[in-house]
Amino acid sequence: MHGIPIATVAICLLNLSGRGDTKRLMTIKREKIGTVLEGEGQDSGAAAAFGWPDKGESRSLKRAGRLLAVSDLLWIAQAGLISWALGSLPMMFSAADDGQVIEGDLTGLAFQAAAGIALVAVLRVFLQNRAETVARQTARAIQSRARAELLSVAARTSPSAEFPSSGAFAAHVTEQVDLLGPYYRNFEPQKVRLRLVPLGIVAATAVFSWVGALILVVCGPLIPVFMALIGMRAKAASETQQEELVRLSGSLLDRIRGLETLTLFGAIERTQRQIADAGERFRTGTMRVLKIAFLSSTVLELFSALGIAFCAVYVGFSLLGEIQAGTWGGALTFAQGLFILLLAPEFFAPLRAYAAAYHDRAGGLAARKKLATLFPSQNTYRNPKRADGSDVPVGSISLSRPPAIQFRSVSISHDERYVFKEFDLTIEPDETLLVEGPSGSGKTTLIDGILGFQEPDSGEIQVNDLTATAIAPLLRRKVIWLGQSPRLFHGSLKANLLRAVDTSAAITEDDLWQALRLAGAEALVQRLPRGLETPLGEDGFGLSVGEIRRVALARAAMRKDAVLLLADEPTASLDEETAADVIEGLRKLCDGRTAVIATHDPALRKIASRRIDLKALGVLAEGEVFA
C-alpha cells in the first residue's frame, strides 16, 4: 500500500467536487458558472500546451545552462593554475636553493597562484548557485502556470463534456505537475551544458596531447548512447507507473465517498482487498522504476571510470617514457599530464549529469503526455466580434441590460451525431423562454451554447450581437444559475449564500433574509439551531433535497446585478409544495431579466412568456449519423 498516502495527499490538496462520478462533477461545475473570473477566457492553448515553457521561460532555462557551462569551463583555468603550481613551482623553488631564482619572487608567485585558484573557485560556486536558482524559479513558474491553466480549462469545460474523476484530476494537478519540476530544473539546463563543456575540455586537452583528447572523444559518447537505451525503458515504466497512480487516486477517493454504501452492502472486506491489490501494483511499479534507475547508474559509473582510467594509464606510461606518441613534439611533462588528469573527470561530469537527469526527463515527458490527454480539445478565447464580423474592444463591452440571444443556423454534434442541425432561435431581451423536450433533445446543449461552453460546428451563437464564446467570461459574471442538483459547500449557511456575490462586505443580513423569503426558505432557516450561522456538511449534508434546492434558489437571488437567468430542471424530484415555492421564486427572479428554463414540468409554463418544444421543432436529428 505504498502509493496510498501519496494519493490521499493529492486528493486532500484538491477536492474539486465532493463526488466521484462524472455526472455529479458536471453538475458541480454548473454551480461555479456565476463565479468564473473574467480573465478566465484567456487563451490557454490546446490541451497539449499544458506544462510547456513559454519563450521567456525557455530563455531562462538556456541561460541557466550557459551559466553551468561557464562554471565548468572555468575549471580549465583552475586546473591550469593547479597543475602549474604543483608541477612548476617545486622545480623553481629547487632552482632558488641553488641561487638561480630569487626566493621572494617565487613566494609571491605561489601566493598569486593560490589566490587565482581560490578566486576561480568562488566564481564557479557563484555561477553554479545562480544557475540552480534560475532553473528552480523557472521550473516553479512553469508548474504554477500549468496548474492555473488546468484549473482554468476545467472551469471552462462544458458541463456536458466528459470529465475525469476527482481523484484522477487531483493526481494530474498535483503528482503529474510535480514531475515537471525536476524535468525542467535538472534536465533542460544540462542540454546546453552538454553541448559546450565537453568540446571545451577536449580542445584544452588537445593542446597538449591529441591522444588524450581522442580517448575522451571515444569514451564520452558511449554514456549518452547507453543511457538513451535505458532511458526508453525508464520512460515506458514511468508512464505505466503514473497511470497506476491516477487509477489508484481515483478509486481510493470513490471508495471513501461511498463508504456508507459499501458498509450497507457488506462490501467493505472486498473493497479492502481491491485497495490492497492496487497498492501492491503501485509498489511493484515503483520498484521496477527504481531497478532501472540503479541499472543506469551502474552503466554511467562504469563508462566514466573506464574513460578516466584510460587517460590515467596513458599519462602514467607517458611520464615513465614508455609512450612517446600523442603529443605535439616534446615529451609529456608532469604539469601537462596533471592538467589532463584534472580535466578528464570534468569532461564526464556533464555527461553524467545529463544521464542522471534523463530519468527526470522520462518522468516529465510522461507527465506532460498525460496532461495533454486530460482535455483533448478546448475552445480558445477569440476577440469579441459583432454580427458583421468586426472586432469589438474588450473594455467597451458591458452587460447592464437583459441580453438578446440568437442561434443562427447552428449545428452542434457529439460523438459524430448531430444534436442541432441548422438550428435557428431568437430570444428577445427580458423574455422568459421555456425549453421543453425529452431527455437528449438538446436542452442542456442549448444552455451550454449560450454560456460559451459549446463551440458550434457551423453557424453562430450571439449574445447582444457578439459571439457567445467571446463574451462568455463577462456573461458568466452576470448570470443566475439553478440546476436540478445544486452544490452546497462545507461551511455555514450564510457563507454558502455569500458565494453568489463578488464582495460580501456590502451585503447586510437583511439582504440574506430577503433572498431566503423569495425562495420560501425563511421558515426553514429560522428553525435551524443557529440560523444563518448553522454549519452545513459537504454537499449540504443535514438538509433534504428540497431544502437544498430552496437554499440554492436563495443563493441565486443574491446575484442582483444578473441580467440572465438559466435553469435546468429546477423542479425535478421535488414535492408539490417545494416545487410551487421554487416556481414562485423563479417567477420573481425572471422579472427584468432574459430567462431560459429547460424543463419537463408543465407547471413552469405559467411563468413563461414563450415556450418551445425541441422535439416538435425537429432540431434533434433523431440520431442521424454523419454522412
Summary of the structure (lengths in Angstrom):
residues: 627
radius of gyration: 34.5
end to end distance: 50.6
largest distance: 118.6
contacts: 2065
relative contact order: 0.11
helix: 64%
strand: 9%
